[in-house]
Structures are given as structure tokens and as C-alpha cells.
Amino acid sequence: MQAEKVVNKVVKFTYEDYLHFSEDKRYEIIDGEVAMVPSPGETHQDICANLAFVLRGFVKENDLGKVYFAPFDVILSEIDVVQPDIIFITKQRLDIISEKGVHGAPDLVVEILSEFSEYRDKVIKRKLYSKHEIKEYWIVNPEKKEIEVMSLKKGIFETARIYHSDDILTSPFFEGLEVALGGVFCD
């Protein structure tokens, strides 16, 4: 009797599949695997708005590029489509932006942690963003009221510094940027 050959076939989704998903939900695809992303809560929205406001003002004042916030697709590859909380693209690279989203790696990505996203943001997306050579990655922890600023060095994110709510955040990427975190984490 001949043993049956068992094939464990994993289905990989692509950007083309993603375009046909329901528009009333938020989805991401990482390495072809689909995840539905829950809507952010009120604290998350406050922090995102406060931080995006400061970044947009700095970027506009210095004519540096564009800042966007979720939901806005970032198509890193055919099997990697994410919606980071905040992204920045330099003016030299604005050609990667279309009406449908960003086609390539932003220069800065900001993710705000939630109880559902911590592992995904700290481990999975960190690897994904380093693989696609995003220059700087910020992870915002609302519970601890801190922001970890990481820079890409030799293909790996290294923590430049962890800033707390009473600190002034500076960025290795944004020369001259100063963000008073008390205003970002205010209630």
C-alpha cells in the first residue's frame, strides 16, 4: 500500500486580491497573509491626530514632502500591503504616491500600539519595514506614554532613543524636528 502524499498548501493573497476586499473594514496583507485591523480607539485617535499635526506642520514649513495617516494603503510589494498610522515621504520621492496609496517604502512610519497590535507592530512590522528599507520607524506606546524612535542601520532597526511624555522628541532623520510629547499624550 502506497502512503498518500499530504500537501499543506498555504494560500497567499496579493495586492490584486486586496483591491476586492470590503471597503467598510480595514485590512493588511503581510507576506500574503490577510489580517483585519480593528478600528482604533479614542486615545489612539487623539495621539495620532496630535502627532500628525506636529509632523505635518514641520514638514510643510520646511517643504520636506508629505505626511499621511491611516487609512492610506502602503503597497510595499505584491504580498505586503499595510496601513501604518502615520507615514512620511520626502519630496524627492513623491512619485511613489498615487490616488490609491503609496507604492513603495515611506521614509518614516509611525505605529501606535493597541492591545491587539503590540506583537504585530513590534515584531512582524519591524521586520517588514526593515526588509523594505524604511529609514525610520517610531512605535508609540499610549499606555506607557512613550515613543521608541528607531533608525535603519545595515538593514536592521536600532533604537536611537525611547522618549517619555515629559521629553522633547528629536529625530535622526528630521534635522531640527522637536516634538514636545506632553502635547502629544495630552488628554
SEROZA-331921 format. One line per field, with one value per residue (C-alpha): residue number from 1; residue in one letter; x, z, y. Coordinates in Angstrom, 2 decimals, padded with zeros to 5 digits. Layout:
<pts>
num: (NUM/...)
residu: (a/...)
xx: (X/...)
zz: (Z/...)
yy: (Y/...)
</pts>
This chain:
<pts>
num: (1/2/3/4/5/6/7/8/9/10/11/12/13/14/15/16/17/18/19/20/21/22/23/24/25/26/27/28/29/30/31/32/33/34/35/36/37/38/39/40/41/42/43/44/45/46/47/48/49/50/51/52/53/54/55/56/57/58/59/60/61/62/63/64/65/66/67/68/69/70/71/72/73/74/75/76/77/78/79/80/81/82/83/84/85/86/87/88/89/90/91/92/93/94/95/96/97/98/99/100/101/102/103/104/105/106/107/108/109/110/111/112/113/114/115/116/117/118/119/120/121/122/123/124/125/126/127/128/129/130/131/132/133/134/135/136/137/138/139/140/141/142/143/144/145/146/147/148/149/150/151/152/153/154/155/156/157/158/159/160/161/162/163/164/165/166/167/168/169/170/171/172/173/174/175/176/177/178/179/180/181/182/183/184/185/186/187)
residu: (m/q/a/e/k/v/v/n/k/v/v/k/f/t/y/e/d/y/l/h/f/s/e/d/k/r/y/e/i/i/d/g/e/v/a/m/v/p/s/p/g/e/t/h/q/d/i/c/a/n/l/a/f/v/l/r/g/f/v/k/e/n/d/l/g/k/v/y/f/a/p/f/d/v/i/l/s/e/i/d/v/v/q/p/d/i/i/f/i/t/k/q/r/l/d/i/i/s/e/k/g/v/h/g/a/p/d/l/v/v/e/i/l/s/e/f/s/e/y/r/d/k/v/i/k/r/k/l/y/s/k/h/e/i/k/e/y/w/i/v/n/p/e/k/k/e/i/e/v/m/s/l/k/k/g/i/f/e/t/a/r/i/y/h/s/d/d/i/l/t/s/p/f/f/e/g/l/e/v/a/l/g/g/v/f/c/d)
xx: (000.00/001.39/001.36/-000.69/001.25/-000.17/000.39/-000.03/-000.69/-000.76/-002.87/-001.06/-003.07/-001.86/-002.49/-004.93/-006.95/-006.76/-008.43/-011.55/-011.89/-014.80/-014.25/-016.06/-013.26/-009.51/-007.22/-003.49/-001.54/001.89/003.72/000.44/-001.48/-004.57/-005.42/-008.41/-007.29/-009.72/-010.72/-008.54/-009.89/-010.30/-006.88/-005.20/-007.01/-006.05/-002.38/-002.39/-004.04/-001.70/001.45/000.32/-000.49/003.04/004.72/002.62/003.38/007.13/007.16/005.09/007.07/010.34/008.99/010.15/007.45/004.09/002.60/-000.40/-002.31/-004.43/-006.34/-003.99/-002.51/001.22/001.96/005.43/005.20/002.59/002.12/002.76/000.09/-000.19/-001.90/000.51/-000.91/001.32/003.74/006.12/007.57/010.31/009.58/012.28/010.19/006.65/006.31/005.58/002.26/-000.92/-004.61/-004.78/-001.85/001.92/003.69/006.96/008.59/007.83/010.80/009.14/006.47/004.70/002.64/000.56/000.23/-003.07/-003.79/-004.36/-001.35/001.60/003.23/002.37/003.87/006.92/007.95/006.24/006.05/009.50/010.93/008.75/009.73/013.43/013.18/011.72/014.37/012.16/014.62/012.94/010.28/008.51/006.49/004.12/003.05/-000.05/-000.13/003.46/003.25/006.47/007.78/010.61/012.49/014.41/016.77/017.69/021.37/022.77/019.27/018.26/016.34/018.36/016.74/018.02/016.13/012.95/011.20/008.72/005.80/007.92/010.66/011.27/011.49/014.16/014.73/017.90/016.03/014.32/017.04/015.59/012.38/011.42/008.19/007.07/005.49/003.38/001.23/001.07/-000.07/-002.38/-005.87)
zz: (000.00/-001.02/001.52/000.48/-000.05/002.05/000.69/003.06/000.65/002.09/000.22/-000.41/-001.07/-003.36/-003.81/-006.62/-004.13/-001.61/-004.08/-003.94/-000.13/001.55/001.84/005.18/007.02/007.35/006.13/005.82/003.99/005.26/003.34/001.64/004.89/005.45/008.78/009.56/011.53/014.20/014.22/016.57/019.89/021.11/022.83/019.74/017.56/019.84/019.82/016.05/015.38/017.75/016.32/012.69/013.28/014.57/011.80/009.04/010.30/010.42/007.00/005.36/006.98/005.73/002.35/003.04/001.47/002.52/005.70/005.59/008.19/008.16/006.41/003.44/001.71/001.63/-001.03/-000.20/-002.56/-004.27/-000.99/001.56/001.92/005.22/006.66/009.15/011.48/010.07/007.15/005.65/002.14/001.15/-001.69/-003.78/-003.71/-004.13/-007.36/-005.27/-004.18/-006.18/-005.53/-004.27/-001.86/-001.61/-003.96/-002.15/001.20/003.01/004.66/008.10/009.53/012.86/014.51/017.65/019.78/020.87/022.84/019.52/017.62/020.02/018.75/015.14/015.37/017.50/015.78/012.46/011.10/012.43/010.31/007.35/007.49/007.80/004.87/002.73/003.97/005.66/007.11/010.45/012.50/015.55/017.89/020.13/023.38/024.69/027.94/028.90/027.18/025.28/021.72/020.59/017.68/015.54/012.61/009.94/010.18/007.90/007.27/010.95/013.10/016.03/018.81/018.72/021.91/023.85/024.67/027.52/027.89/029.51/026.82/023.61/020.79/018.14/015.07/013.39/010.08/010.58/011.33/013.51/014.45/018.10/019.40/022.95/023.87/026.63/023.84/022.01/025.03/026.50/027.48)
yy: (000.00/003.33/006.21/009.20/012.36/015.20/018.67/021.59/024.42/027.93/030.44/033.73/036.85/039.64/043.33/042.44/040.34/043.18/045.56/043.37/043.25/045.01/048.76/049.04/047.20/047.78/045.00/044.46/041.78/040.73/038.03/037.13/036.61/038.74/040.37/042.52/045.56/046.79/050.44/052.48/053.70/057.27/057.56/056.17/058.71/061.63/060.66/060.09/063.46/065.33/063.73/064.06/067.74/068.45/066.42/067.97/071.47/070.79/069.10/071.84/074.69/073.16/071.96/068.39/066.21/064.75/063.27/060.91/058.94/055.78/054.59/055.03/051.98/051.41/048.81/047.53/044.55/042.42/040.46/043.24/045.94/047.83/050.89/052.47/055.10/057.88/057.94/060.49/060.60/063.06/065.49/063.79/060.59/061.94/059.96/056.82/058.37/057.74/058.25/054.64/054.88/054.72/052.30/051.66/052.32/055.58/057.31/057.31/055.02/055.56/052.82/053.41/050.29/048.82/045.68/043.89/045.25/045.14/041.93/042.74/046.26/045.42/042.19/041.47/045.01/045.88/043.04/044.00/047.68/046.88/044.45/047.24/049.72/052.28/054.77/055.48/053.69/055.09/052.90/054.86/053.22/055.07/053.10/053.99/057.39/056.82/056.74/054.50/056.07/053.57/054.16/051.64/050.69/047.98/046.58/046.41/048.88/050.16/052.14/055.71/056.59/055.98/059.25/059.75/062.17/064.89/064.70/066.63/064.08/064.64/062.50/061.29/061.62/065.03/067.56/070.31/068.48/068.90/067.38/068.21/064.89/066.42/067.85/064.51/062.49/065.15/064.05)
</pts>
